[in-house]
Amino acid sequence: MVKIRLARVGRHKKPFYRIVVADSCSPRNGKQIEIVGTYDPFLKKTAVERTRVLKWLGEGAIATQTVKMLLKKARIDETEDVKKDETGEGEALTGDGNHERVD
């Protein structure tokens, strides 16, 4: 089963998380399929590649409770359709609701 979950990176007592797509059997910081965003708990900032998250959710990946909360803050609905612009590049939505370009 594939899950969308957090993988911890950063220093001692200064956590920083990547939002990753990984097999549920792999360890927390182990092998991952794809990095789809980041979360900084000190700044309360979330950056998510919207199209990639929706693609994985559409393919049956299950988001953990924490990631669901972060996606909700980033205004990403699990039932949304994936929409790409003409160039085929996606968008990232930060936790404050602003769109950022992702290449």
C-alpha positions, -999 to +999 in steps of 0.1 A: +000+000+000+013+035-009+010+063+017+016+100+016+034+108+049+060+129+066+098+121+066+118+140+091+150+158+081+169+186+098+190+189+129+185+179+165+156+198+180+151+217+147+128+194+127+119+199+091+097+175+072+093+164+037+059+153+025+067+121+006+050+092-012+063+059+001+054+023+005+038+017+039+063-010+047+094+012+044+108+030+075+099+067+082+131+081+067+137+052+044+131+047+007+106+070-009+089+071-042+086+108-046+089+141-026+057+161-031+062+189-005+077+202+027+065+213+061+084+236+085+068+234+120+087+264+134+075+288+106+042+269+102+048+269+064+037+242+041+047+239+004+029+212-016+031+203-053-007+202-058-008+183-091+016+155-078-004+150-046-037+148-065-021+124-090-011+101-061-044+104-043-061+095-076-040+064-080-050+052-045-024+065-022-036+071+014-026+103+033-018+100+070-038+121+094-011+147+098-007+150+060-045+153+056-044+182+080-016+199+061-034+194+028-065+209+043-045+239+054-031+242+019-066+240+005-062+207-014-093+186-016-088+149-021-117+148-045-103+175-068-093+167-104-057+173-116-054+203-138-021+211-156-013+243-174-002+244-211+035+237-203+027+206-183+043+220-151+025+219-119+018+244-091+027+244-055+004+259-029+019+273+002+003+272+036-007+308+034-027+302+002-003+316-023+006+298-055+042+291-063+057+279-096+073+244-094+097+233-122 
